[in-house]
Amino acid sequence: MKTIIIPSNVKEIQQNAFNGNATLENVIFETEMVDGVETGVTTIGEKAFYGCTALKSIKIPDTVVSMNSQVFTYCTKLEEAFFSKFIKEIPSQCFYGCTELKEFEIPEGVIDIKTYAFTNCKSLKIIRIPSTVETIRSTYFY
């Protein structure tokens, strides 16, 4: 499986849903407008994409309001990620071991960056932190 399309009627990606999938390269989140409101996935569970070593890019739609820890841990080919503007925190160990991640822009509105969020991101050269961030936890870049 190289590409997965997640339809707009899916509201949650549960814990470990794609954990360890070494062939997944593309994730497409479909959204739909219902009565003027965009609908789709709202929650991504712990380790949902953990160890997806072929995943290169991810765009989390604005329907997502909650992500749990270690969502992209050890996604070693992940070069770019774009997050929902409604996320309030970067989860613990979110990008731990994402050795090809080069740049990341934390969305305006994020208030908390959890521990080990960008640990062992050896290629990370640029990170943009908005003025809304109130807390950067210890070992953020360890």
N, C-alpha and C positions, 0 to 999 in steps of 0.2 A: 504494500500500500504506500503510494507516494503522495497522494493528495487526499485530504478529507474535506468534505463540504458539510458544515454543520448548519442545518436548516433553522429558520427563525422560530420554529415552534419548540426547539430545545432551549430550556431555561437554565440548566445547570450541567456543567461538566464535572462529574464527581471525581473524588480522590483516585489517583493512579489510572485514570481512564486510558491514557496512551503511554503510560510509563514503560520505558525501555524499548519503544518502537524505533528500530535502527534504520528504517526505510522512509519514514514520514518526512517529506520535504516541505509540503505546503498545507496550511490550514486556512480554510476560507469560512468565515463566519457570515452567514446570511442574516440580514435584518429585514424587517418589514414595517411599514407605517400603518398603524391601526388607530383610527380616530385622532390623527395628528401626533401620535406618540410612536417613537421607534421601539420595536420589540425585537427580542432575540435573547441570546445567552446573557444572564445577569451575574452568575457566580461560576468561578473556576476553582475547583477543589485542589487540595494539597497534592503535590507531585503529579499533577495532571499530564504534564509533558516532560517529566523528569527523564533524563537520559535519551531523549529523542535526538540522537547524534547526527542525523541528516538534516534536521530543521535549520533553514537558513534565515528565514524572516518570519515575523509574526506581527499582525495588526489586530489588536484587541479592540472590538467595536465599542462605541459609546454606550451600548446597552449594559456593559459589564460594570458593576458597582463594587464587586468584592472578589478578591483573589486570595488564596491561602498560600502558606509557605512552600518553598521549593518548587514552584510552578515550572520553572525552566532550568533547574539545576542540571548540570552536566549536558546541556545542549551545546556540544562542543563546536558545532558548525554555525551556530546562531550569530549572524553578523549585525542584524538590526531588529529592533522591536519598537512598536508604537503602541502606547497604552490609551485606554479610554480616558476621556477628560473628566470622568466621574469617579475615578479611583481616588481614594483618600490616603492610601498608604502603599509603599513598595514593600511587599511581604518579605519576611525573613528568608534568607538564602534564595531569593528570587532568581538571581542570575549566577549563583555560585558555580564556578567552574566553566562558565561560558567563555572559553579562551579566545574566541574569534570576535566577540562583541567589541566594536570599535568606538561607538558613540551612542549616547542615550540622552534623550530629553525627557526629564521628569515633567509630567503634565502639571499645569497650573491647577491648584486645588489640592494637590497632595500635601498632607501635613506631617506625615511620619515616614521615615525611611528606617526599616527594621534592621536588626543585626545581620551581618554577613551578606547583605543584599547584593554586593558586587565583588565578593571575595573571589580571588583567583581569576579575575577577568584580565588576563595578561595583555590583551590587545587594546583595552579601553584607553582611549586618548582624550576624549571629550565627554563630559557629563554636564548637563545644564540643570541647575537646581533653581526652581522658582522661589519667589519671595514668600509663598504660602507655606513652605516647609518650616515647621516649628521644632521638630526633633530629628536629629540624625543619631541613631543608636550606635553603640560601641561596635568596633570591628567591621564597620561599614565597607571599607576597602581592604580589609585584612588580606 
